[in-house]
Amino acid sequence: MTAWAGPWGVSFAANLTPDKATGLGSWTEAAFIKSMRTGKHKGVLRDILPPMPWQGLGQLTDDDLKAMFAYLQSLKPIQNKVPDPIPPKR
């Protein structure tokens, strides 16, 4: 239950733990908030795909998003490289 398929192709659930190599450990709070507001990975890169509900999360206040980021950073880091999204077949 970590892969989702749709018109966007196939996407995989992200590693939201603070692992520096494979998770959010190298992210800044500002990049996390920008990602939730723009739907872009690290706020500027590729689109964030389903199942991540960034549209709803982006409506939260800065304080709420900061609290979410702080919580995610408090988790035990788990190294888990997630596959890149697979584009739709044409």
PDB file of N, CA, C and O in Angstrom:
ATOM      1  N   MET A   1       0.817  -1.199   0.000  1.00  0.00           N
ATOM      2  CA  MET A   1       0.000   0.000   0.000  1.00  0.00           C
ATOM      3  C   MET A   1       0.863   1.266   0.000  1.00  0.00           C
ATOM      4  O   MET A   1       0.493   2.267   0.614  1.00  0.00           O
ATOM      5  N   THR A   2       1.998   1.228  -0.678  1.00  0.00           N
ATOM      6  CA  THR A   2       2.830   2.427  -0.746  1.00  0.00           C
ATOM      7  C   THR A   2       2.951   2.982  -2.161  1.00  0.00           C
ATOM      8  O   THR A   2       3.704   3.928  -2.393  1.00  0.00           O
ATOM      9  N   ALA A   3       2.214   2.399  -3.109  1.00  0.00           N
ATOM     10  CA  ALA A   3       2.226   2.892  -4.485  1.00  0.00           C
ATOM     11  C   ALA A   3       0.796   3.239  -4.894  1.00  0.00           C
ATOM     12  O   ALA A   3      -0.153   2.550  -4.520  1.00  0.00           O
ATOM     13  N   TRP A   4       0.656   4.311  -5.661  1.00  0.00           N
ATOM     14  CA  TRP A   4      -0.650   4.754  -6.153  1.00  0.00           C
ATOM     15  C   TRP A   4      -0.533   4.985  -7.650  1.00  0.00           C
ATOM     16  O   TRP A   4       0.439   5.568  -8.130  1.00  0.00           O
ATOM     17  N   ALA A   5      -1.540   4.519  -8.378  1.00  0.00           N
ATOM     18  CA  ALA A   5      -1.565   4.692  -9.828  1.00  0.00           C
ATOM     19  C   ALA A   5      -2.762   5.540 -10.218  1.00  0.00           C
ATOM     20  O   ALA A   5      -3.838   5.431  -9.630  1.00  0.00           O
ATOM     21  N   GLY A   6      -2.558   6.374 -11.205  1.00  0.00           N
ATOM     22  CA  GLY A   6      -3.628   7.231 -11.707  1.00  0.00           C
ATOM     23  C   GLY A   6      -3.191   7.871 -12.998  1.00  0.00           C
ATOM     24  O   GLY A   6      -2.199   7.447 -13.590  1.00  0.00           O
ATOM     25  N   PRO A   7      -3.908   8.886 -13.455  1.00  0.00           N
ATOM     26  CA  PRO A   7      -3.541   9.538 -14.705  1.00  0.00           C
ATOM     27  C   PRO A   7      -2.156  10.178 -14.669  1.00  0.00           C
ATOM     28  O   PRO A   7      -1.575  10.459 -15.717  1.00  0.00           O
ATOM     29  N   TRP A   8      -1.625  10.410 -13.471  1.00  0.00           N
ATOM     30  CA  TRP A   8      -0.285  10.988 -13.313  1.00  0.00           C
ATOM     31  C   TRP A   8       0.805   9.937 -13.453  1.00  0.00           C
ATOM     32  O   TRP A   8       1.984  10.286 -13.500  1.00  0.00           O
ATOM     33  N   GLY A   9       0.444   8.653 -13.520  1.00  0.00           N
ATOM     34  CA  GLY A   9       1.404   7.557 -13.552  1.00  0.00           C
ATOM     35  C   GLY A   9       1.336   6.782 -12.247  1.00  0.00           C
ATOM     36  O   GLY A   9       0.254   6.523 -11.720  1.00  0.00           O
ATOM     37  N   VAL A  10       2.501   6.415 -11.733  1.00  0.00           N
ATOM     38  CA  VAL A  10       2.573   5.715 -10.448  1.00  0.00           C
ATOM     39  C   VAL A  10       3.453   6.536  -9.519  1.00  0.00           C
ATOM     40  O   VAL A  10       4.558   6.936  -9.883  1.00  0.00           O
ATOM     41  N   SER A  11       2.951   6.781  -8.318  1.00  0.00           N
ATOM     42  CA  SER A  11       3.736   7.497  -7.314  1.00  0.00           C
ATOM     43  C   SER A  11       3.847   6.629  -6.071  1.00  0.00           C
ATOM     44  O   SER A  11       3.060   5.706  -5.863  1.00  0.00           O
ATOM     45  N   PHE A  12       4.830   6.941  -5.260  1.00  0.00           N
ATOM     46  CA  PHE A  12       5.146   6.142  -4.078  1.00  0.00           C
ATOM     47  C   PHE A  12       5.151   7.036  -2.846  1.00  0.00           C
ATOM     48  O   PHE A  12       5.573   8.191  -2.905  1.00  0.00           O
ATOM     49  N   ALA A  13       4.678   6.493  -1.736  1.00  0.00           N
ATOM     50  CA  ALA A  13       4.657   7.237  -0.480  1.00  0.00           C
ATOM     51  C   ALA A  13       6.080   7.640  -0.094  1.00  0.00           C
ATOM     52  O   ALA A  13       7.002   6.825  -0.138  1.00  0.00           O
ATOM     53  N   ALA A  14       6.243   8.893   0.281  1.00  0.00           N
ATOM     54  CA  ALA A  14       7.563   9.437   0.622  1.00  0.00           C
ATOM     55  C   ALA A  14       8.018   8.982   1.999  1.00  0.00           C
ATOM     56  O   ALA A  14       7.206   8.623   2.851  1.00  0.00           O
ATOM     57  N   ASN A  15       9.320   9.003   2.200  1.00  0.00           N
ATOM     58  CA  ASN A  15       9.907   8.774   3.520  1.00  0.00           C
ATOM     59  C   ASN A  15       9.868  10.114   4.250  1.00  0.00           C
ATOM     60  O   ASN A  15      10.642  11.018   3.936  1.00  0.00           O
ATOM     61  N   LEU A  16       8.981  10.238   5.210  1.00  0.00           N
ATOM     62  CA  LEU A  16       8.830  11.494   5.945  1.00  0.00           C
ATOM     63  C   LEU A  16       9.633  11.538   7.232  1.00  0.00           C
ATOM     64  O   LEU A  16       9.492  12.473   8.020  1.00  0.00           O
ATOM     65  N   THR A  17      10.484  10.526   7.455  1.00  0.00           N
ATOM     66  CA  THR A  17      11.336  10.548   8.647  1.00  0.00           C
ATOM     67  C   THR A  17      12.510  11.493   8.390  1.00  0.00           C
ATOM     68  O   THR A  17      12.764  11.856   7.242  1.00  0.00           O
ATOM     69  N   PRO A  18      13.224  11.894   9.434  1.00  0.00           N
ATOM     70  CA  PRO A  18      14.329  12.836   9.250  1.00  0.00           C
ATOM     71  C   PRO A  18      15.648  12.199   8.793  1.00  0.00           C
ATOM     72  O   PRO A  18      16.718  12.739   9.074  1.00  0.00           O
ATOM     73  N   ASP A  19      15.587  11.078   8.107  1.00  0.00           N
ATOM     74  CA  ASP A  19      16.811  10.499   7.561  1.00  0.00           C
ATOM     75  C   ASP A  19      17.395  11.481   6.545  1.00  0.00           C
ATOM     76  O   ASP A  19      16.692  11.940   5.644  1.00  0.00           O
ATOM     77  N   LYS A  20      18.669  11.798   6.692  1.00  0.00           N
ATOM     78  CA  LYS A  20      19.287  12.812   5.834  1.00  0.00           C
ATOM     79  C   LYS A  20      19.448  12.353   4.386  1.00  0.00           C
ATOM     80  O   LYS A  20      19.381  13.176   3.473  1.00  0.00           O
ATOM     81  N   ALA A  21      19.657  11.065   4.163  1.00  0.00           N
ATOM     82  CA  ALA A  21      19.898  10.578   2.806  1.00  0.00           C
ATOM     83  C   ALA A  21      18.612  10.282   2.041  1.00  0.00           C
ATOM     84  O   ALA A  21      18.562  10.486   0.828  1.00  0.00           O
ATOM     85  N   THR A  22      17.571   9.804   2.726  1.00  0.00           N
ATOM     86  CA  THR A  22      16.383   9.337   2.011  1.00  0.00           C
ATOM     87  C   THR A  22      15.070   9.957   2.487  1.00  0.00           C
ATOM     88  O   THR A  22      14.007   9.640   1.953  1.00  0.00           O
ATOM     89  N   GLY A  23      15.135  10.826   3.472  1.00  0.00           N
ATOM     90  CA  GLY A  23      13.919  11.407   4.027  1.00  0.00           C
ATOM     91  C   GLY A  23      13.964  12.917   4.050  1.00  0.00           C
ATOM     92  O   GLY A  23      14.526  13.549   3.155  1.00  0.00           O
ATOM     93  N   LEU A  24      13.364  13.493   5.084  1.00  0.00           N
ATOM     94  CA  LEU A  24      13.278  14.954   5.217  1.00  0.00           C
ATOM     95  C   LEU A  24      14.426  15.560   6.026  1.00  0.00           C
ATOM     96  O   LEU A  24      14.389  16.747   6.350  1.00  0.00           O
ATOM     97  N   GLY A  25      15.432  14.771   6.352  1.00  0.00           N
ATOM     98  CA  GLY A  25      16.514  15.247   7.209  1.00  0.00           C
ATOM     99  C   GLY A  25      17.312  16.405   6.654  1.00  0.00           C
ATOM    100  O   GLY A  25      17.881  17.182   7.421  1.00  0.00           O
ATOM    101  N   SER A  26      17.369  16.540   5.345  1.00  0.00           N
ATOM    102  CA  SER A  26      18.127  17.652   4.754  1.00  0.00           C
ATOM    103  C   SER A  26      17.219  18.835   4.405  1.00  0.00           C
ATOM    104  O   SER A  26      17.694  19.857   3.909  1.00  0.00           O
ATOM    105  N   TRP A  27      15.923  18.699   4.661  1.00  0.00           N
ATOM    106  CA  TRP A  27      14.983  19.775   4.359  1.00  0.00           C
ATOM    107  C   TRP A  27      15.032  20.850   5.433  1.00  0.00           C
ATOM    108  O   TRP A  27      15.317  20.567   6.596  1.00  0.00           O
ATOM    109  N   THR A  28      14.755  22.075   5.038  1.00  0.00           N
ATOM    110  CA  THR A  28      14.575  23.155   6.002  1.00  0.00           C
ATOM    111  C   THR A  28      13.072  23.308   6.260  1.00  0.00           C
ATOM    112  O   THR A  28      12.237  22.845   5.484  1.00  0.00           O
ATOM    113  N   GLU A  29      12.765  23.961   7.355  1.00  0.00           N
ATOM    114  CA  GLU A  29      11.366  24.263   7.657  1.00  0.00           C
ATOM    115  C   GLU A  29      10.746  25.086   6.523  1.00  0.00           C
ATOM    116  O   GLU A  29       9.610  24.841   6.119  1.00  0.00           O
ATOM    117  N   ALA A  30      11.496  26.051   6.021  1.00  0.00           N
ATOM    118  CA  ALA A  30      10.989  26.918   4.943  1.00  0.00           C
ATOM    119  C   ALA A  30      10.692  26.103   3.686  1.00  0.00           C
ATOM    120  O   ALA A  30       9.676  26.340   3.033  1.00  0.00           O
ATOM    121  N   ALA A  31      11.558  25.143   3.331  1.00  0.00           N
ATOM    122  CA  ALA A  31      11.326  24.320   2.142  1.00  0.00           C
ATOM    123  C   ALA A  31      10.090  23.438   2.336  1.00  0.00           C
ATOM    124  O   ALA A  31       9.320  23.236   1.397  1.00  0.00           O
ATOM    125  N   PHE A  32       9.900  22.914   3.547  1.00  0.00           N
ATOM    126  CA  PHE A  32       8.723  22.103   3.832  1.00  0.00           C
ATOM    127  C   PHE A  32       7.448  22.928   3.657  1.00  0.00           C
ATOM    128  O   PHE A  32       6.502  22.486   3.007  1.00  0.00           O
ATOM    129  N   ILE A  33       7.429  24.113   4.232  1.00  0.00           N
ATOM    130  CA  ILE A  33       6.245  24.973   4.125  1.00  0.00           C
ATOM    131  C   ILE A  33       5.994  25.359   2.666  1.00  0.00           C
ATOM    132  O   ILE A  33       4.854  25.334   2.202  1.00  0.00           O
ATOM    133  N   LYS A  34       7.051  25.711   1.953  1.00  0.00           N
ATOM    134  CA  LYS A  34       6.890  26.083   0.549  1.00  0.00           C
ATOM    135  C   LYS A  34       6.354  24.901  -0.266  1.00  0.00           C
ATOM    136  O   LYS A  34       5.541  25.091  -1.171  1.00  0.00           O
ATOM    137  N   SER A  35       6.800  23.694   0.050  1.00  0.00           N
ATOM    138  CA  SER A  35       6.297  22.506  -0.642  1.00  0.00           C
ATOM    139  C   SER A  35       4.809  22.327  -0.422  1.00  0.00           C
ATOM    140  O   SER A  35       4.069  22.010  -1.354  1.00  0.00           O
ATOM    141  N   MET A  36       4.370  22.529   0.811  1.00  0.00           N
ATOM    142  CA  MET A  36       2.954  22.372   1.117  1.00  0.00           C
ATOM    143  C   MET A  36       2.106  23.464   0.466  1.00  0.00           C
ATOM    144  O   MET A  36       0.926  23.245   0.191  1.00  0.00           O
ATOM    145  N   ARG A  37       2.680  24.609   0.222  1.00  0.00           N
ATOM    146  CA  ARG A  37       1.949  25.716  -0.403  1.00  0.00           C
ATOM    147  C   ARG A  37       1.933  25.618  -1.939  1.00  0.00           C
ATOM    148  O   ARG A  37       0.953  26.004  -2.576  1.00  0.00           O
ATOM    149  N   THR A  38       3.023  25.098  -2.528  1.00  0.00           N
ATOM    150  CA  THR A  38       3.156  25.101  -3.988  1.00  0.00           C
ATOM    151  C   THR A  38       2.906  23.750  -4.644  1.00  0.00           C
ATOM    152  O   THR A  38       2.626  23.687  -5.841  1.00  0.00           O
ATOM    153  N   GLY A  39       3.005  22.663  -3.870  1.00  0.00           N
ATOM    154  CA  GLY A  39       2.889  21.335  -4.455  1.00  0.00           C
ATOM    155  C   GLY A  39       4.122  20.918  -5.231  1.00  0.00           C
ATOM    156  O   GLY A  39       4.059  20.041  -6.093  1.00  0.00           O
ATOM    157  N   LYS A  40       5.251  21.555  -4.919  1.00  0.00           N
ATOM    158  CA  LYS A  40       6.522  21.238  -5.576  1.00  0.00           C
ATOM    159  C   LYS A  40       7.493  20.656  -4.542  1.00  0.00           C
ATOM    160  O   LYS A  40       7.581  21.150  -3.418  1.00  0.00           O
ATOM    161  N   HIS A  41       8.212  19.617  -4.929  1.00  0.00           N
ATOM    162  CA  HIS A  41       9.205  18.984  -4.061  1.00  0.00           C
ATOM    163  C   HIS A  41      10.259  20.017  -3.665  1.00  0.00           C
ATOM    164  O   HIS A  41      10.869  20.648  -4.527  1.00  0.00           O
ATOM    165  N   LYS A  42      10.467  20.184  -2.376  1.00  0.00           N
ATOM    166  CA  LYS A  42      11.358  21.209  -1.815  1.00  0.00           C
ATOM    167  C   LYS A  42      10.940  22.615  -2.250  1.00  0.00           C
ATOM    168  O   LYS A  42      11.740  23.549  -2.204  1.00  0.00           O
ATOM    169  N   GLY A  43       9.704  22.754  -2.665  1.00  0.00           N
ATOM    170  CA  GLY A  43       9.163  24.054  -3.024  1.00  0.00           C
ATOM    171  C   GLY A  43       9.467  24.518  -4.421  1.00  0.00           C
ATOM    172  O   GLY A  43       8.889  25.507  -4.872  1.00  0.00           O
ATOM    173  N   VAL A  44      10.367  23.833  -5.140  1.00  0.00           N
ATOM    174  CA  VAL A  44      10.763  24.310  -6.461  1.00  0.00           C
ATOM    175  C   VAL A  44      10.998  23.203  -7.489  1.00  0.00           C
ATOM    176  O   VAL A  44      11.139  23.497  -8.676  1.00  0.00           O
ATOM    177  N   LEU A  45      11.044  21.957  -7.071  1.00  0.00           N
ATOM    178  CA  LEU A  45      11.411  20.876  -7.980  1.00  0.00           C
ATOM    179  C   LEU A  45      10.169  20.229  -8.588  1.00  0.00           C
ATOM    180  O   LEU A  45       9.212  20.922  -8.933  1.00  0.00           O
ATOM    181  N   ARG A  46      10.184  18.919  -8.718  1.00  0.00           N
ATOM    182  CA  ARG A  46       9.090  18.193  -9.367  1.00  0.00           C
ATOM    183  C   ARG A  46       7.788  18.327  -8.591  1.00  0.00           C
ATOM    184  O   ARG A  46       7.785  18.665  -7.408  1.00  0.00           O
ATOM    185  N   ASP A  47       6.674  18.055  -9.282  1.00  0.00           N
ATOM    186  CA  ASP A  47       5.364  18.095  -8.639  1.00  0.00           C
ATOM    187  C   ASP A  47       5.272  17.041  -7.536  1.00  0.00           C
ATOM    188  O   ASP A  47       5.803  15.939  -7.671  1.00  0.00           O
ATOM    189  N   ILE A  48       4.593  17.392  -6.449  1.00  0.00           N
ATOM    190  CA  ILE A  48       4.241  16.416  -5.421  1.00  0.00           C
ATOM    191  C   ILE A  48       2.977  15.717  -5.918  1.00  0.00           C
ATOM    192  O   ILE A  48       1.977  16.366  -6.222  1.00  0.00           O
ATOM    193  N   LEU A  49       3.032  14.418  -5.995  1.00  0.00           N
ATOM    194  CA  LEU A  49       1.951  13.638  -6.584  1.00  0.00           C
ATOM    195  C   LEU A  49       1.065  13.008  -5.514  1.00  0.00           C
ATOM    196  O   LEU A  49       1.456  12.924  -4.349  1.00  0.00           O
ATOM    197  N   PRO A  50      -0.132  12.564  -5.912  1.00  0.00           N
ATOM    198  CA  PRO A  50      -0.950  11.794  -4.982  1.00  0.00           C
ATOM    199  C   PRO A  50      -0.151  10.586  -4.497  1.00  0.00           C
ATOM    200  O   PRO A  50       0.643  10.037  -5.260  1.00  0.00           O
ATOM    201  N   PRO A  51      -0.335  10.175  -3.295  1.00  0.00           N
ATOM    202  CA  PRO A  51      -1.442  10.428  -2.385  1.00  0.00           C
ATOM    203  C   PRO A  51      -1.219  11.606  -1.435  1.00  0.00           C
ATOM    204  O   PRO A  51      -2.050  11.840  -0.557  1.00  0.00           O
ATOM    205  N   MET A  52      -0.117  12.356  -1.584  1.00  0.00           N
ATOM    206  CA  MET A  52       0.160  13.452  -0.659  1.00  0.00           C
ATOM    207  C   MET A  52      -0.887  14.549  -0.824  1.00  0.00           C
ATOM    208  O   MET A  52      -1.012  15.127  -1.903  1.00  0.00           O
ATOM    209  N   PRO A  53      -1.642  14.840   0.236  1.00  0.00           N
ATOM    210  CA  PRO A  53      -2.724  15.830   0.125  1.00  0.00           C
ATOM    211  C   PRO A  53      -2.232  17.258   0.344  1.00  0.00           C
ATOM    212  O   PRO A  53      -2.738  17.968   1.213  1.00  0.00           O
ATOM    213  N   TRP A  54      -1.247  17.674  -0.443  1.00  0.00           N
ATOM    214  CA  TRP A  54      -0.623  18.986  -0.206  1.00  0.00           C
ATOM    215  C   TRP A  54      -1.610  20.141  -0.361  1.00  0.00           C
ATOM    216  O   TRP A  54      -1.449  21.181   0.278  1.00  0.00           O
ATOM    217  N   GLN A  55      -2.638  19.966  -1.211  1.00  0.00           N
ATOM    218  CA  GLN A  55      -3.592  21.061  -1.407  1.00  0.00           C
ATOM    219  C   GLN A  55      -4.289  21.417  -0.085  1.00  0.00           C
ATOM    220  O   GLN A  55      -4.436  22.594   0.245  1.00  0.00           O
ATOM    221  N   GLY A  56      -4.709  20.413   0.652  1.00  0.00           N
ATOM    222  CA  GLY A  56      -5.347  20.659   1.946  1.00  0.00           C
ATOM    223  C   GLY A  56      -4.354  21.123   2.993  1.00  0.00           C
ATOM    224  O   GLY A  56      -4.634  22.040   3.764  1.00  0.00           O
ATOM    225  N   LEU A  57      -3.187  20.485   3.018  1.00  0.00           N
ATOM    226  CA  LEU A  57      -2.171  20.866   4.001  1.00  0.00           C
ATOM    227  C   LEU A  57      -1.694  22.296   3.761  1.00  0.00           C
ATOM    228  O   LEU A  57      -1.356  23.010   4.705  1.00  0.00           O
ATOM    229  N   GLY A  58      -1.668  22.707   2.507  1.00  0.00           N
ATOM    230  CA  GLY A  58      -1.240  24.067   2.179  1.00  0.00           C
ATOM    231  C   GLY A  58      -2.171  25.142   2.712  1.00  0.00           C
ATOM    232  O   GLY A  58      -1.800  26.315   2.754  1.00  0.00           O
ATOM    233  N   GLN A  59      -3.368  24.762   3.116  1.00  0.00           N
ATOM    234  CA  GLN A  59      -4.325  25.718   3.686  1.00  0.00           C
ATOM    235  C   GLN A  59      -4.098  25.944   5.186  1.00  0.00           C
ATOM    236  O   GLN A  59      -4.693  26.844   5.780  1.00  0.00           O
ATOM    237  N   LEU A  60      -3.238  25.123   5.790  1.00  0.00           N
ATOM    238  CA  LEU A  60      -2.960  25.289   7.220  1.00  0.00           C
ATOM    239  C   LEU A  60      -2.150  26.555   7.465  1.00  0.00           C
ATOM    240  O   LEU A  60      -1.536  27.102   6.549  1.00  0.00           O
ATOM    241  N   THR A  61      -2.158  27.008   8.700  1.00  0.00           N
ATOM    242  CA  THR A  61      -1.378  28.194   9.053  1.00  0.00           C
ATOM    243  C   THR A  61       0.110  27.855   9.074  1.00  0.00           C
ATOM    244  O   THR A  61       0.489  26.687   9.162  1.00  0.00           O
ATOM    245  N   ASP A  62       0.942  28.878   8.994  1.00  0.00           N
ATOM    246  CA  ASP A  62       2.384  28.665   9.115  1.00  0.00           C
ATOM    247  C   ASP A  62       2.708  27.967  10.427  1.00  0.00           C
ATOM    248  O   ASP A  62       3.546  27.066  10.455  1.00  0.00           O
ATOM    249  N   ASP A  63       2.053  28.370  11.516  1.00  0.00           N
ATOM    250  CA  ASP A  63       2.326  27.740  12.817  1.00  0.00           C
ATOM    251  C   ASP A  63       1.986  26.257  12.796  1.00  0.00           C
ATOM    252  O   ASP A  63       2.721  25.446  13.360  1.00  0.00           O
ATOM    253  N   ASP A  64       0.871  25.892  12.147  1.00  0.00           N
ATOM    254  CA  ASP A  64       0.510  24.475  12.059  1.00  0.00           C
ATOM    255  C   ASP A  64       1.524  23.701  11.225  1.00  0.00           C
ATOM    256  O   ASP A  64       1.916  22.595  11.600  1.00  0.00           O
ATOM    257  N   LEU A  65       1.952  24.265  10.105  1.00  0.00           N
ATOM    258  CA  LEU A  65       2.942  23.581   9.269  1.00  0.00           C
ATOM    259  C   LEU A  65       4.286  23.482   9.972  1.00  0.00           C
ATOM    260  O   LEU A  65       4.990  22.483   9.828  1.00  0.00           O
ATOM    261  N   LYS A  66       4.645  24.500  10.725  1.00  0.00           N
ATOM    262  CA  LYS A  66       5.884  24.439  11.507  1.00  0.00           C
ATOM    263  C   LYS A  66       5.803  23.337  12.548  1.00  0.00           C
ATOM    264  O   LYS A  66       6.785  22.634  12.788  1.00  0.00           O
ATOM    265  N   ALA A  67       4.642  23.183  13.166  1.00  0.00           N
ATOM    266  CA  ALA A  67       4.451  22.120  14.161  1.00  0.00           C
ATOM    267  C   ALA A  67       4.534  20.746  13.495  1.00  0.00           C
ATOM    268  O   ALA A  67       5.125  19.822  14.054  1.00  0.00           O
ATOM    269  N   MET A  68       3.952  20.608  12.318  1.00  0.00           N
ATOM    270  CA  MET A  68       4.042  19.340  11.589  1.00  0.00           C
ATOM    271  C   MET A  68       5.497  19.011  11.259  1.00  0.00           C
ATOM    272  O   MET A  68       5.940  17.877  11.439  1.00  0.00           O
ATOM    273  N   PHE A  69       6.230  20.005  10.777  1.00  0.00           N
ATOM    274  CA  PHE A  69       7.630  19.778  10.434  1.00  0.00           C
ATOM    275  C   PHE A  69       8.428  19.402  11.680  1.00  0.00           C
ATOM    276  O   PHE A  69       9.256  18.493  11.631  1.00  0.00           O
ATOM    277  N   ALA A  70       8.191  20.082  12.780  1.00  0.00           N
ATOM    278  CA  ALA A  70       8.901  19.761  14.025  1.00  0.00           C
ATOM    279  C   ALA A  70       8.600  18.331  14.460  1.00  0.00           C
ATOM    280  O   ALA A  70       9.499  17.611  14.894  1.00  0.00           O
ATOM    281  N   TYR A  71       7.345  17.920  14.345  1.00  0.00           N
ATOM    282  CA  TYR A  71       6.990  16.546  14.700  1.00  0.00           C
ATOM    283  C   TYR A  71       7.713  15.548  13.798  1.00  0.00           C
ATOM    284  O   TYR A  71       8.304  14.585  14.288  1.00  0.00           O
ATOM    285  N   LEU A  72       7.670  15.772  12.485  1.00  0.00           N
ATOM    286  CA  LEU A  72       8.340  14.855  11.563  1.00  0.00           C
ATOM    287  C   LEU A  72       9.839  14.777  11.850  1.00  0.00           C
ATOM    288  O   LEU A  72      10.443  13.711  11.737  1.00  0.00           O
ATOM    289  N   GLN A  73      10.435  15.910  12.222  1.00  0.00           N
ATOM    290  CA  GLN A  73      11.859  15.926  12.544  1.00  0.00           C
ATOM    291  C   GLN A  73      12.162  15.202  13.858  1.00  0.00           C
ATOM    292  O   GLN A  73      13.307  14.823  14.105  1.00  0.00           O
ATOM    293  N   SER A  74      11.151  15.010  14.696  1.00  0.00           N
ATOM    294  CA  SER A  74      11.362  14.340  15.986  1.00  0.00           C
ATOM    295  C   SER A  74      11.290  12.814  15.877  1.00  0.00           C
ATOM    296  O   SER A  74      11.632  12.108  16.826  1.00  0.00           O
ATOM    297  N   LEU A  75      10.849  12.307  14.728  1.00  0.00           N
ATOM    298  CA  LEU A  75      10.734  10.866  14.543  1.00  0.00           C
ATOM    299  C   LEU A  75      12.104  10.212  14.425  1.00  0.00           C
ATOM    300  O   LEU A  75      13.101  10.877  14.142  1.00  0.00           O
ATOM    301  N   LYS A  76      12.139   8.910  14.643  1.00  0.00           N
ATOM    302  CA  LYS A  76      13.377   8.163  14.455  1.00  0.00           C
ATOM    303  C   LYS A  76      13.687   8.132  12.953  1.00  0.00           C
ATOM    304  O   LYS A  76      12.828   7.750  12.159  1.00  0.00           O
ATOM    305  N   PRO A  77      14.902   8.529  12.553  1.00  0.00           N
ATOM    306  CA  PRO A  77      15.254   8.469  11.133  1.00  0.00           C
ATOM    307  C   PRO A  77      15.293   7.005  10.658  1.00  0.00           C
ATOM    308  O   PRO A  77      15.871   6.137  11.312  1.00  0.00           O
ATOM    309  N   ILE A  78      14.681   6.770   9.536  1.00  0.00           N
ATOM    310  CA  ILE A  78      14.703   5.435   8.931  1.00  0.00           C
ATOM    311  C   ILE A  78      15.180   5.593   7.501  1.00  0.00           C
ATOM    312  O   ILE A  78      14.593   6.331   6.710  1.00  0.00           O
ATOM    313  N   GLN A  79      16.265   4.881   7.180  1.00  0.00           N
ATOM    314  CA  GLN A  79      16.765   4.955   5.808  1.00  0.00           C
ATOM    315  C   GLN A  79      15.872   4.083   4.931  1.00  0.00           C
ATOM    316  O   GLN A  79      15.780   2.872   5.131  1.00  0.00           O
ATOM    317  N   ASN A  80      15.222   4.709   3.964  1.00  0.00           N
ATOM    318  CA  ASN A  80      14.308   4.007   3.063  1.00  0.00           C
ATOM    319  C   ASN A  80      14.207   4.793   1.770  1.00  0.00           C
ATOM    320  O   ASN A  80      13.425   5.738   1.669  1.00  0.00           O
ATOM    321  N   LYS A  81      14.993   4.404   0.787  1.00  0.00           N
ATOM    322  CA  LYS A  81      14.940   5.087  -0.514  1.00  0.00           C
ATOM    323  C   LYS A  81      13.654   4.681  -1.217  1.00  0.00           C
ATOM    324  O   LYS A  81      13.387   3.497  -1.423  1.00  0.00           O
ATOM    325  N   VAL A  82      12.875   5.667  -1.576  1.00  0.00           N
ATOM    326  CA  VAL A  82      11.600   5.465  -2.253  1.00  0.00           C
ATOM    327  C   VAL A  82      11.834   5.583  -3.760  1.00  0.00           C
ATOM    328  O   VAL A  82      12.572   6.466  -4.198  1.00  0.00           O
ATOM    329  N   PRO A  83      11.220   4.712  -4.555  1.00  0.00           N
ATOM    330  CA  PRO A  83      11.405   4.820  -6.011  1.00  0.00           C
ATOM    331  C   PRO A  83      10.905   6.162  -6.549  1.00  0.00           C
ATOM    332  O   PRO A  83      10.001   6.776  -5.983  1.00  0.00           O
ATOM    333  N   ASP A  84      11.504   6.596  -7.637  1.00  0.00           N
ATOM    334  CA  ASP A  84      11.028   7.793  -8.329  1.00  0.00           C
ATOM    335  C   ASP A  84       9.665   7.503  -8.941  1.00  0.00           C
ATOM    336  O   ASP A  84       9.352   6.352  -9.245  1.00  0.00           O
ATOM    337  N   PRO A  85       8.846   8.550  -9.124  1.00  0.00           N
ATOM    338  CA  PRO A  85       7.552   8.339  -9.788  1.00  0.00           C
ATOM    339  C   PRO A  85       7.738   7.771 -11.195  1.00  0.00           C
ATOM    340  O   PRO A  85       8.744   8.028 -11.856  1.00  0.00           O
ATOM    341  N   ILE A  86       6.760   7.003 -11.631  1.00  0.00           N
ATOM    342  CA  ILE A  86       6.774   6.448 -12.983  1.00  0.00           C
ATOM    343  C   ILE A  86       5.739   7.223 -13.801  1.00  0.00           C
ATOM    344  O   ILE A  86       4.556   7.223 -13.460  1.00  0.00           O
ATOM    345  N   PRO A  87       6.175   7.881 -14.875  1.00  0.00           N
ATOM    346  CA  PRO A  87       5.217   8.675 -15.666  1.00  0.00           C
ATOM    347  C   PRO A  87       4.176   7.772 -16.329  1.00  0.00           C
ATOM    348  O   PRO A  87       4.389   6.569 -16.484  1.00  0.00           O
ATOM    349  N   PRO A  88       3.052   8.370 -16.717  1.00  0.00           N
ATOM    350  CA  PRO A  88       2.016   7.568 -17.375  1.00  0.00           C
ATOM    351  C   PRO A  88       2.495   7.059 -18.732  1.00  0.00           C
ATOM    352  O   PRO A  88       3.342   7.672 -19.381  1.00  0.00           O
ATOM    353  N   LYS A  89       1.937   5.930 -19.141  1.00  0.00           N
ATOM    354  CA  LYS A  89       2.249   5.397 -20.474  1.00  0.00           C
ATOM    355  C   LYS A  89       1.508   6.220 -21.509  1.00  0.00           C
ATOM    356  O   LYS A  89       0.348   6.578 -21.307  1.00  0.00           O
ATOM    357  N   ARG A  90       2.140   6.510 -22.568  1.00  0.00           N
ATOM    358  CA  ARG A  90       1.540   7.318 -23.639  1.00  0.00           C
ATOM    359  C   ARG A  90       1.053   6.442 -24.751  1.00  0.00           C
ATOM    360  O   ARG A  90       0.518   6.941 -25.741  1.00  0.00           O
TER     361      ARG A  90
END
